[in-house]
């Protein structure tokens, strides 16, 4: 089994665990795409709070307790993203791969290397 198959299998297994968690609590009734996207945005906001007002260097060297809090917020983001993607019948790995191909064309190395400008400004 190749690495991509292992990654797909692991993502499918995690998604199944998340869905079982939701089903056991009868929460799917609340999981419209609108609600899930709003919950996702809320979790991203909680993630951002850990970095607000930090310097670039501080954000790269988080204290252990902050690092763990960030880890948990990233997990919350991933859980809501999994649920939203499943609700909309979107294959996350395929979507990310497709988007990377688009970005490769939008940001050619010879124009984008070493700068953070938007593709339309290259």
N, CA, C and O atoms as a MOPAC input file, in Angstrom:
PM7 MOZYME 1SCF
protein

 N      0.86000 1    -1.18900 1     0.00000 1
 C      0.00000 1     0.00000 1     0.00000 1
 C      0.89200 1     1.23400 1     0.00000 1
 O      1.82200 1     1.32500 1     0.80100 1
 N      0.61800 1     2.18300 1    -0.89000 1
 C      1.44400 1     3.37500 1    -0.96900 1
 C      1.04400 1     4.40400 1     0.09000 1
 O      0.02700 1     4.25600 1     0.76700 1
 N      1.86100 1     5.44300 1     0.21700 1
 C      1.62900 1     6.45800 1     1.24400 1
 C      0.28900 1     7.15200 1     1.05700 1
 O     -0.38900 1     7.45900 1     2.03700 1
 N     -0.10100 1     7.40400 1    -0.19600 1
 C     -1.39100 1     8.07100 1    -0.44700 1
 C     -2.54200 1     7.19500 1     0.01900 1
 O     -3.49200 1     7.68500 1     0.62800 1
 N     -2.46000 1     5.89200 1    -0.26600 1
 C     -3.50900 1     4.97800 1     0.19100 1
 C     -3.57600 1     4.94900 1     1.70800 1
 O     -4.66400 1     4.94400 1     2.28400 1
 N     -2.41300 1     4.92900 1     2.36000 1
 C     -2.38400 1     4.96400 1     3.82500 1
 C     -3.00200 1     6.25000 1     4.35400 1
 O     -3.74800 1     6.22600 1     5.33200 1
 N     -2.69300 1     7.37300 1     3.71000 1
 C     -3.25500 1     8.65000 1     4.13000 1
 C     -4.75100 1     8.69900 1     3.94200 1
 O     -5.47700 1     9.19200 1     4.80500 1
 N     -5.21800 1     8.18500 1     2.81000 1
 C     -6.66100 1     8.14100 1     2.55100 1
 C     -7.35400 1     7.25600 1     3.56400 1
 O     -8.40700 1     7.61400 1     4.09000 1
 N     -6.76900 1     6.10300 1     3.84000 1
 C     -7.35400 1     5.18100 1     4.81400 1
 C     -7.39800 1     5.82100 1     6.19900 1
 O     -8.40700 1     5.71600 1     6.89700 1
 N     -6.33200 1     6.47400 1     6.59700 1
 C     -6.29800 1     7.12200 1     7.91500 1
 C     -7.33900 1     8.23400 1     7.99700 1
 O     -8.00600 1     8.37900 1     9.02200 1
 N     -7.48300 1     9.00800 1     6.94800 1
 C     -8.47300 1    10.08500 1     6.93200 1
 C     -9.88500 1     9.50700 1     6.97900 1
 O    -10.75100 1    10.02700 1     7.68100 1
 N    -10.11200 1     8.43500 1     6.23200 1
 C    -11.43300 1     7.78300 1     6.25900 1
 C    -11.74500 1     7.23500 1     7.64800 1
 O    -12.87300 1     7.35600 1     8.12700 1
 N    -10.75800 1     6.64000 1     8.28600 1
 C    -10.96400 1     6.09300 1     9.63500 1
 C    -11.25900 1     7.20600 1    10.63900 1
 O    -12.14100 1     7.06200 1    11.48500 1
 N    -10.52800 1     8.30500 1    10.54800 1
 C    -10.78000 1     9.43700 1    11.43900 1
 C    -12.17000 1    10.00300 1    11.19500 1
 O    -12.89500 1    10.30000 1    12.14400 1
 N    -12.54300 1    10.15400 1     9.94000 1
 C    -13.87300 1    10.67500 1     9.60200 1
 C    -14.95700 1     9.76400 1    10.16000 1
 O    -15.95400 1    10.24800 1    10.69600 1
 N    -14.77700 1     8.46200 1    10.04200 1
 C    -15.76300 1     7.51600 1    10.57800 1
 C    -15.87100 1     7.64600 1    12.09400 1
 O    -16.97100 1     7.56900 1    12.64200 1
 N    -14.75600 1     7.83800 1    12.77200 1
 C    -14.78000 1     8.03400 1    14.23400 1
 C    -15.51700 1     9.31100 1    14.61200 1
 O    -16.29600 1     9.32900 1    15.56400 1
 N    -15.26600 1    10.38200 1    13.86000 1
 C    -15.93800 1    11.65400 1    14.12800 1
 C    -17.44100 1    11.50200 1    13.89200 1
 O    -18.24900 1    11.95800 1    14.70000 1
 N    -17.80600 1    10.86500 1    12.79400 1
 C    -19.22500 1    10.68300 1    12.49000 1
 C    -19.91200 1     9.80800 1    13.54000 1
 O    -21.06800 1    10.05800 1    13.88400 1
 N    -19.22400 1     8.79100 1    14.05200 1
 C    -19.79500 1     7.95200 1    15.10800 1
 C    -20.00500 1     8.77300 1    16.38600 1
 O    -21.01400 1     8.61100 1    17.07200 1
 N    -19.06400 1     9.63700 1    16.69500 1
 C    -19.17800 1    10.53100 1    17.84800 1
 C    -20.41700 1    11.41800 1    17.71500 1
 O    -21.19100 1    11.57300 1    18.65900 1
 N    -20.58800 1    11.99400 1    16.52200 1
 C    -21.73400 1    12.87100 1    16.25300 1
 C    -23.04100 1    12.08500 1    16.32600 1
 O    -24.01100 1    12.52900 1    16.94100 1
 N    -23.05300 1    10.92500 1    15.69800 1
 C    -24.26800 1    10.11700 1    15.66100 1
 C    -24.70000 1     9.67800 1    17.06400 1
 O    -25.89000 1     9.70100 1    17.37700 1
 N    -23.76400 1     9.28600 1    17.89300 1
 C    -24.08700 1     8.83900 1    19.24600 1
 C    -24.74900 1     9.94500 1    20.06100 1
 O    -25.49900 1     9.66600 1    20.99600 1
 N    -24.47600 1    11.17900 1    19.71300 1
 C    -25.02500 1    12.32700 1    20.44600 1
 C    -26.21100 1    12.97700 1    19.72500 1
 O    -26.77200 1    13.95900 1    20.21000 1
 N    -26.58700 1    12.43200 1    18.57500 1
 C    -27.68200 1    12.95400 1    17.76500 1
 C    -27.46000 1    14.42400 1    17.40100 1
 O    -28.37600 1    15.24300 1    17.47400 1
 N    -26.23400 1    14.73600 1    17.01200 1
 C    -25.88900 1    16.11600 1    16.66100 1
 C    -25.96100 1    16.38800 1    15.16600 1
 O    -25.89400 1    17.54700 1    14.75700 1
 N    -26.09500 1    15.35800 1    14.34100 1
 C    -26.10700 1    15.57300 1    12.89500 1
 C    -27.22900 1    16.52000 1    12.48400 1
 O    -27.11300 1    17.22800 1    11.48400 1
 N    -28.30400 1    16.53200 1    13.24800 1
 C    -29.42200 1    17.42500 1    12.94100 1
 C    -29.00600 1    18.89700 1    12.95000 1
 O    -29.66700 1    19.73000 1    12.32900 1
 N    -27.93200 1    19.21800 1    13.63900 1
 C    -27.46000 1    20.60200 1    13.73600 1
 C    -26.36100 1    20.91000 1    12.71800 1
 O    -25.91700 1    22.05400 1    12.60800 1
 N    -25.92500 1    19.89800 1    11.98100 1
 C    -24.74700 1    20.03400 1    11.13400 1
 C    -25.07500 1    20.34900 1     9.68200 1
 O    -24.71700 1    19.59300 1     8.77900 1
 N    -25.74900 1    21.45600 1     9.46600 1
 C    -25.93100 1    21.94500 1     8.09700 1
 C    -24.59700 1    22.53900 1     7.63900 1
 O    -23.76700 1    22.89700 1     8.47500 1
 N    -24.38000 1    22.64800 1     6.33400 1
 C    -23.14900 1    23.30000 1     5.87800 1
 C    -22.97200 1    24.70000 1     6.47200 1
 O    -21.85400 1    25.09600 1     6.80000 1
 N    -24.05200 1    25.43900 1     6.60900 1
 C    -23.96900 1    26.78200 1     7.20900 1
 C    -23.44300 1    26.70000 1     8.63800 1
 O    -22.51100 1    27.41600 1     9.00300 1
 N    -24.03700 1    25.83300 1     9.43900 1
 C    -23.62000 1    25.72500 1    10.84100 1
 C    -22.19900 1    25.19800 1    10.97100 1
 O    -21.42300 1    25.68300 1    11.79600 1
 N    -21.86100 1    24.21000 1    10.16000 1
 C    -20.50700 1    23.66200 1    10.23000 1
 C    -19.46500 1    24.68700 1     9.81000 1
 O    -18.39800 1    24.76900 1    10.41800 1
 N    -19.76300 1    25.47400 1     8.77300 1
 C    -18.78600 1    26.48800 1     8.35100 1
 C    -18.63700 1    27.57200 1     9.41900 1
 O    -17.54000 1    28.08900 1     9.63100 1
 N    -19.72700 1    27.91300 1    10.08500 1
 C    -19.64300 1    28.90600 1    11.16600 1
 C    -18.85800 1    28.34500 1    12.35400 1
 O    -18.05700 1    29.05800 1    12.96000 1
 N    -19.08500 1    27.07500 1    12.68800 1
 C    -18.33100 1    26.44800 1    13.77100 1
 C    -16.84800 1    26.37500 1    13.41700 1
 O    -15.98800 1    26.59200 1    14.27100 1
 N    -16.55700 1    26.07000 1    12.15800 1
 C    -15.17800 1    26.02800 1    11.68700 1
 C    -14.51800 1    27.39600 1    11.84500 1
 O    -13.38900 1    27.49500 1    12.32500 1
 N    -15.22100 1    28.43800 1    11.44200 1
 C    -14.68100 1    29.79900 1    11.58400 1
 C    -14.43200 1    30.14000 1    13.04800 1
 O    -13.43500 1    30.78100 1    13.37900 1
 N    -15.33700 1    29.71200 1    13.92100 1
 C    -15.15600 1    29.95500 1    15.34900 1
 C    -13.90700 1    29.27400 1    15.88000 1
 O    -13.15600 1    29.85800 1    16.66100 1
 N    -13.68700 1    28.03600 1    15.45500 1
 C    -12.49500 1    27.30800 1    15.91000 1
 C    -11.22100 1    27.93400 1    15.35400 1
 O    -10.20700 1    27.99100 1    16.05000 1
 N    -11.26000 1    28.40200 1    14.11600 1
 C    -10.09900 1    29.10000 1    13.56200 1
 C     -9.82700 1    30.36100 1    14.38100 1
 O     -8.67100 1    30.69900 1    14.63800 1
 N    -10.88600 1    31.05500 1    14.79000 1
 C    -10.71300 1    32.23000 1    15.64500 1
 C    -10.04000 1    31.87600 1    16.96200 1
 O     -9.17400 1    32.60900 1    17.44000 1
 N    -10.43900 1    30.74700 1    17.55100 1
 C     -9.81000 1    30.30800 1    18.80300 1
 C     -8.33700 1    29.96500 1    18.57800 1
 O     -7.50000 1    30.22000 1    19.44400 1
 N     -8.02300 1    29.39500 1    17.42800 1
 C     -6.63200 1    29.11200 1    17.08100 1
 C     -5.84100 1    30.41300 1    16.96400 1
 O     -4.73300 1    30.52700 1    17.48900 1
 N     -6.41400 1    31.37900 1    16.28000 1
 C     -5.74200 1    32.66400 1    16.06400 1
 C     -5.44200 1    33.37300 1    17.38200 1
 O     -4.40500 1    34.02300 1    17.51700 1
 N     -6.33900 1    33.25100 1    18.34500 1
 C     -6.14200 1    33.92400 1    19.63300 1
 C     -4.80500 1    33.57500 1    20.27300 1
 O     -4.21600 1    34.40700 1    20.96400 1
 N     -4.31900 1    32.36300 1    20.05400 1
 C     -3.04700 1    31.95200 1    20.66000 1
 C     -1.86000 1    32.68200 1    20.05000 1
 O     -0.79000 1    32.74300 1    20.65700 1
 N     -2.03600 1    33.23600 1    18.85800 1
 C     -0.94400 1    33.91600 1    18.17200 1
 C     -1.07600 1    35.44200 1    18.17100 1
 O     -0.13700 1    36.15800 1    17.82100 1
 N     -2.24600 1    35.92000 1    18.56400 1
 C     -2.48600 1    37.36200 1    18.56000 1
 C     -1.46400 1    38.05500 1    19.44400 1
 O     -1.24100 1    37.65200 1    20.58500 1
 N     -0.86000 1    39.07200 1    18.92400 1
 C      0.08800 1    39.95100 1    19.59700 1
 C      1.46800 1    39.32600 1    19.79200 1
 O      2.34400 1    39.96300 1    20.37700 1
 N      1.68500 1    38.11200 1    19.32300 1
 C      3.02000 1    37.52500 1    19.42000 1
 C      3.90000 1    38.06400 1    18.29600 1
 O      3.41000 1    38.43700 1    17.23000 1
 N      5.17700 1    38.09700 1    18.54900 1
 C      6.11500 1    38.41900 1    17.47200 1
 C      6.23900 1    37.18000 1    16.57400 1
 O      5.79000 1    36.09100 1    16.93100 1
 N      6.85600 1    37.37300 1    15.40400 1
 C      7.09200 1    36.23800 1    14.51700 1
 C      7.88200 1    35.14500 1    15.25600 1
 O      7.53900 1    33.96500 1    15.18400 1
 N      8.92300 1    35.54900 1    15.95300 1
 C      9.76700 1    34.59300 1    16.66000 1
 C      8.99500 1    33.88700 1    17.78100 1
 O      9.12300 1    32.67400 1    17.94800 1
 N      8.21000 1    34.62400 1    18.53500 1
 C      7.42100 1    34.00100 1    19.60100 1
 C      6.43900 1    32.97600 1    19.03500 1
 O      6.20200 1    31.93200 1    19.64300 1
 N      5.87200 1    33.27900 1    17.87300 1
 C      4.90800 1    32.34900 1    17.27700 1
 C      5.57300 1    31.05500 1    16.81500 1
 O      4.91200 1    30.02500 1    16.68200 1
 N      6.86800 1    31.11100 1    16.57300 1
 C      7.61200 1    29.90800 1    16.16100 1
 C      8.13800 1    29.11900 1    17.35000 1
 O      8.57400 1    27.97900 1    17.18900 1
 N      8.10300 1    29.70100 1    18.52600 1
 C      8.66400 1    29.07200 1    19.73000 1
 C      7.66800 1    29.14900 1    20.87300 1
 O      7.89600 1    29.84200 1    21.86500 1
 N      6.57600 1    28.44000 1    20.72900 1
 C      5.51100 1    28.49300 1    21.73100 1
 C      5.89600 1    27.72800 1    22.98600 1
 O      6.55000 1    26.68800 1    22.90700 1
 N      5.48800 1    28.24300 1    24.15200 1
 C      5.66200 1    27.46000 1    25.36900 1
 C      4.87300 1    26.15400 1    25.24700 1
 O      3.90900 1    26.07500 1    24.48500 1
 N      5.28200 1    25.14500 1    25.99100 1
 C      4.68800 1    23.81500 1    25.87600 1
 C      3.16800 1    23.83000 1    26.06000 1
 O      2.45200 1    23.17100 1    25.30600 1
 N      2.66700 1    24.57100 1    27.05000 1
 C      1.22100 1    24.58600 1    27.29200 1
 C      0.47200 1    25.27000 1    26.14700 1
 O     -0.62300 1    24.84000 1    25.78300 1
 N      1.04700 1    26.32100 1    25.58100 1
 C      0.42100 1    26.99400 1    24.44100 1
 C      0.46600 1    26.09800 1    23.21100 1
 O     -0.49200 1    26.04000 1    22.44000 1
 N      1.57200 1    25.40700 1    23.03200 1
 C      1.69000 1    24.48400 1    21.90800 1
 C      0.60200 1    23.40800 1    21.97900 1
 O      0.00400 1    23.06400 1    20.96000 1
 N      0.35000 1    22.88700 1    23.15300 1
 C     -0.69600 1    21.87500 1    23.31100 1
 C     -2.07800 1    22.47400 1    23.05500 1
 O     -2.92300 1    21.82800 1    22.43600 1
 N     -2.31300 1    23.68600 1    23.51600 1
 C     -3.59500 1    24.34500 1    23.25100 1
 C     -3.78300 1    24.56700 1    21.75400 1
 O     -4.88400 1    24.37900 1    21.23600 1
 N     -2.72800 1    24.96200 1    21.05800 1
 C     -2.77900 1    25.15000 1    19.60700 1
 C     -3.04300 1    23.80900 1    18.92700 1
 O     -3.83500 1    23.73600 1    17.98700 1
 N     -2.39800 1    22.76800 1    19.38800 1
 C     -2.61800 1    21.41900 1    18.84400 1
 C     -4.09200 1    21.03500 1    18.93500 1
 O     -4.65900 1    20.49700 1    17.98400 1
 N     -4.70000 1    21.31100 1    20.07200 1
 C     -6.10900 1    20.96600 1    20.25700 1
 C     -7.02300 1    21.81300 1    19.37200 1
 O     -8.01600 1    21.30900 1    18.84800 1
 N     -6.69700 1    23.08500 1    19.20200 1
 C     -7.49900 1    23.93700 1    18.31900 1
 C     -7.37800 1    23.48600 1    16.86500 1
 O     -8.36300 1    23.49300 1    16.12700 1
 N     -6.17200 1    23.09400 1    16.45500 1
 C     -5.99400 1    22.57400 1    15.09800 1
 C     -6.83000 1    21.31000 1    14.92200 1
 O     -7.41500 1    21.09700 1    13.86000 1
 N     -6.88800 1    20.48300 1    15.94200 1
 C     -7.71700 1    19.27600 1    15.87700 1
 C     -9.19300 1    19.64700 1    15.72000 1
 O     -9.90300 1    19.03000 1    14.92500 1
 N     -9.65400 1    20.63700 1    16.46200 1
 C    -11.04600 1    21.08500 1    16.32000 1
 C    -11.31900 1    21.58000 1    14.89900 1
 O    -12.36500 1    21.28000 1    14.32400 1
 N    -10.37800 1    22.33800 1    14.33900 1
 C    -10.52100 1    22.83000 1    12.97000 1
 C    -10.63300 1    21.64500 1    12.01500 1
 O    -11.49500 1    21.62900 1    11.13700 1
 N     -9.76200 1    20.65900 1    12.18900 1
 C     -9.78900 1    19.50900 1    11.29100 1
 C    -11.09700 1    18.72700 1    11.42400 1
 O    -11.64900 1    18.27500 1    10.42000 1
 N    -11.58700 1    18.56600 1    12.62500 1
 C    -12.83800 1    17.83600 1    12.82900 1
 C    -13.99000 1    18.52500 1    12.11800 1
 O    -14.75500 1    17.87300 1    11.40700 1
 N    -14.12600 1    19.82900 1    12.29600 1
 C    -15.21000 1    20.54100 1    11.60700 1
 C    -15.01500 1    20.53000 1    10.09600 1
 O    -15.98900 1    20.44600 1     9.34800 1
 N    -13.78000 1    20.61300 1     9.64200 1
 C    -13.51400 1    20.55900 1     8.21200 1
 C    -13.89500 1    19.19200 1     7.64100 1
 O    -14.48300 1    19.11400 1     6.56200 1
 N    -13.56600 1    18.12400 1     8.35200 1
 C    -13.97100 1    16.78100 1     7.93200 1
 C    -15.48100 1    16.66700 1     7.82400 1
 O    -16.00300 1    16.14500 1     6.83800 1
 N    -16.18300 1    17.15600 1     8.84000 1
 C    -17.64000 1    17.07500 1     8.83300 1
 C    -18.24200 1    17.88800 1     7.69400 1
 O    -19.17800 1    17.43600 1     7.03400 1
 N    -17.71200 1    19.07900 1     7.46200 1
 C    -18.21900 1    19.92300 1     6.38600 1
 C    -17.96000 1    19.28300 1     5.02500 1
 O    -18.84400 1    19.26100 1     4.16900 1
 N    -16.76800 1    18.77100 1     4.83000 1
 C    -16.44400 1    18.13100 1     3.55600 1
 C    -17.34600 1    16.92600 1     3.31500 1
 O    -17.83300 1    16.73100 1     2.20100 1
 N    -17.57100 1    16.12600 1     4.33500 1
 C    -18.43600 1    14.95400 1     4.18700 1
 C    -19.86300 1    15.38300 1     3.88000 1
 O    -20.52800 1    14.78900 1     3.03100 1
 N    -20.33000 1    16.41400 1     4.57000 1
 C    -21.69200 1    16.90200 1     4.34800 1
 C    -21.88200 1    17.36900 1     2.90600 1
 O    -22.96400 1    17.21900 1     2.33900 1
 N    -20.82800 1    17.93400 1     2.31600 1
 C    -20.90700 1    18.44900 1     0.95100 1
 C    -20.36200 1    17.46900 1    -0.08900 1
 O    -20.22500 1    17.81000 1    -1.26400 1
 N    -20.05200 1    16.25000 1     0.35600 1
 C    -19.53500 1    15.19900 1    -0.52500 1
 C    -18.28000 1    15.67100 1    -1.26400 1
 O    -18.17300 1    15.55100 1    -2.48500 1
 N    -17.33800 1    16.20900 1    -0.49200 1
 C    -16.05600 1    16.67100 1    -1.02800 1
 C    -14.95500 1    15.77800 1    -0.48200 1
 O    -14.82700 1    15.60100 1     0.73000 1
 N    -14.16600 1    15.22100 1    -1.37900 1
 C    -13.00100 1    14.42500 1    -1.00000 1
 C    -11.88200 1    15.41000 1    -0.65800 1
 O    -11.33700 1    16.07100 1    -1.54200 1
 N    -11.54600 1    15.50300 1     0.62800 1
 C    -10.56200 1    16.49100 1     1.07700 1
 C     -9.20200 1    16.31500 1     0.41500 1
 O     -8.59000 1    17.29200 1    -0.01600 1
 N     -8.72900 1    15.08100 1     0.33200 1
 C     -7.41300 1    14.86400 1    -0.26100 1
 C     -7.40300 1    15.21800 1    -1.74200 1
 O     -6.45400 1    15.83500 1    -2.22500 1
 N     -8.44600 1    14.83500 1    -2.46300 1
 C     -8.52100 1    15.17100 1    -3.89200 1
 C     -8.65400 1    16.67700 1    -4.08300 1
 O     -8.02700 1    17.25000 1    -4.97400 1
 N     -9.46800 1    17.31800 1    -3.24900 1
 C     -9.64600 1    18.77200 1    -3.36600 1
 C     -8.33500 1    19.49900 1    -3.10600 1
 O     -7.99300 1    20.43600 1    -3.82800 1
 N     -7.60000 1    19.07700 1    -2.08400 1
 C     -6.32400 1    19.72200 1    -1.77000 1
 C     -5.31300 1    19.48900 1    -2.88900 1
 O     -4.57300 1    20.40000 1    -3.26000 1
 N     -5.28100 1    18.27400 1    -3.42400 1
 C     -4.37200 1    17.97100 1    -4.52600 1
 C     -4.71600 1    18.80700 1    -5.75800 1
 O     -3.82700 1    19.35800 1    -6.40900 1
 N     -6.00000 1    18.89800 1    -6.07100 1
 C     -6.43800 1    19.70800 1    -7.21600 1
 C     -6.07000 1    21.17200 1    -7.01700 1
 O     -5.60100 1    21.82900 1    -7.94600 1
 N     -6.28000 1    21.68100 1    -5.81400 1
 C     -5.97900 1    23.08300 1    -5.53100 1
 C     -4.48000 1    23.34700 1    -5.60900 1
 O     -4.05900 1    24.40800 1    -6.07100 1
 N     -3.67900 1    22.39300 1    -5.16300 1
 C     -2.23100 1    22.55100 1    -5.27100 1
 C     -1.81400 1    22.67500 1    -6.73200 1
 O     -0.95300 1    23.49200 1    -7.06000 1
 N     -2.40700 1    21.88100 1    -7.60600 1
 C     -2.09900 1    21.97300 1    -9.03000 1
 C     -2.46700 1    23.35000 1    -9.58600 1
 O     -1.72900 1    23.91600 1   -10.39200 1
 N     -3.60100 1    23.88000 1    -9.15600 1
 C     -4.00800 1    25.23000 1    -9.57100 1
 C     -2.99000 1    26.24800 1    -9.07800 1
 O     -2.57900 1    27.13400 1    -9.82800 1
 N     -2.58500 1    26.12200 1    -7.82000 1
 C     -1.62100 1    27.07200 1    -7.24400 1
 C     -0.25500 1    26.98200 1    -7.90900 1
 O      0.44300 1    27.98800 1    -8.03600 1
 N      0.12900 1    25.78900 1    -8.33000 1
 C      1.39900 1    25.63500 1    -9.04900 1
 C      1.37800 1    26.47500 1   -10.32000 1
 O      2.37700 1    27.10300 1   -10.67400 1
 N      0.24500 1    26.48500 1   -10.99800 1
 C      0.12600 1    27.29000 1   -12.22800 1
 C      0.03500 1    28.78500 1   -11.90300 1
 O      0.59100 1    29.61200 1   -12.62700 1
 N     -0.66500 1    29.13300 1   -10.81600 1
 C     -0.83500 1    30.55100 1   -10.46400 1
 C      0.45000 1    31.16800 1    -9.90800 1
 O      0.68000 1    32.36900 1   -10.04800 1
 N      1.27200 1    30.35100 1    -9.28600 1
 C      2.48900 1    30.83100 1    -8.63200 1
 C      3.71000 1    30.10900 1    -9.18900 1
 O      4.31000 1    29.29200 1    -8.49200 1
 N      4.08700 1    30.39600 1   -10.43400 1
 C      5.27200 1    29.72700 1   -10.98300 1
 C      6.52000 1    30.11100 1   -10.17800 1
 O      6.68700 1    31.25800 1    -9.76300 1
 N      7.37500 1    29.12900 1    -9.97700 1
 C      8.56100 1    29.32500 1    -9.13700 1
 C      9.35800 1    30.54300 1    -9.57300 1
 O      9.79300 1    31.33700 1    -8.73900 1
 N      9.54700 1    30.69000 1   -10.86800 1
 C     10.38900 1    31.79000 1   -11.34900 1
 C      9.81800 1    33.16600 1   -11.02400 1
 O     10.56300 1    34.14700 1   -11.01700 1
 N      8.53100 1    33.26400 1   -10.75700 1
 C      7.92600 1    34.55200 1   -10.40700 1
 C      7.64100 1    34.67200 1    -8.90900 1
 O      7.68600 1    35.77400 1    -8.36100 1
 N      7.35200 1    33.56700 1    -8.25100 1
 C      6.86400 1    33.62600 1    -6.87100 1
 C      7.93300 1    33.36500 1    -5.80900 1
 O      7.72800 1    33.68900 1    -4.63900 1
 N      9.03500 1    32.80200 1    -6.18800 1
 C     10.04600 1    32.41500 1    -5.19800 1
 C     10.52900 1    33.61300 1    -4.38400 1
 O     10.98400 1    34.61100 1    -4.94200 1
 N     10.42500 1    33.50300 1    -3.06300 1
 C     10.97600 1    34.50300 1    -2.16000 1
 C     10.09900 1    35.70800 1    -1.90300 1
 O     10.54300 1    36.64400 1    -1.23800 1
 N      8.86200 1    35.72600 1    -2.40400 1
 C      7.99600 1    36.85900 1    -2.08900 1
 C      6.59600 1    36.35500 1    -1.76200 1
 O      6.24000 1    35.21600 1    -2.06300 1
 N      5.82000 1    37.22200 1    -1.14500 1
 C      4.48900 1    36.84000 1    -0.67800 1
 C      3.38700 1    37.56000 1    -1.44500 1
 O      2.25900 1    37.66200 1    -0.96200 1
 N      3.70200 1    38.05500 1    -2.62300 1
 C      2.68900 1    38.76300 1    -3.40600 1
 C      1.62900 1    37.80500 1    -3.92500 1
 O      1.89800 1    36.62900 1    -4.17000 1
 N      0.43300 1    38.32400 1    -4.08500 1
 C     -0.66200 1    37.54900 1    -4.66500 1
 C     -0.35500 1    37.27300 1    -6.12500 1
 O      0.34300 1    38.04900 1    -6.77900 1
 N     -0.88300 1    36.15400 1    -6.63800 1
 C     -0.59000 1    35.74300 1    -8.01000 1
 C     -0.89600 1    36.83800 1    -9.03100 1
 O     -0.20100 1    36.95600 1   -10.04100 1
 N     -1.92800 1    37.63500 1    -8.77500 1
 C     -2.29000 1    38.69200 1    -9.72500 1
 C     -1.28700 1    39.84400 1    -9.72000 1
 O     -1.32000 1    40.69800 1   -10.60600 1
 N     -0.39800 1    39.87100 1    -8.72800 1
 C      0.60800 1    40.92200 1    -8.64000 1
 C      2.01500 1    40.44700 1    -9.04500 1
 O      2.98500 1    41.19600 1    -8.93300 1
 N      2.11200 1    39.21200 1    -9.51100 1
 C      3.43000 1    38.68600 1    -9.89400 1
 C      3.83900 1    39.17500 1   -11.26900 1
 O      4.91900 1    38.83200 1   -11.75100 1

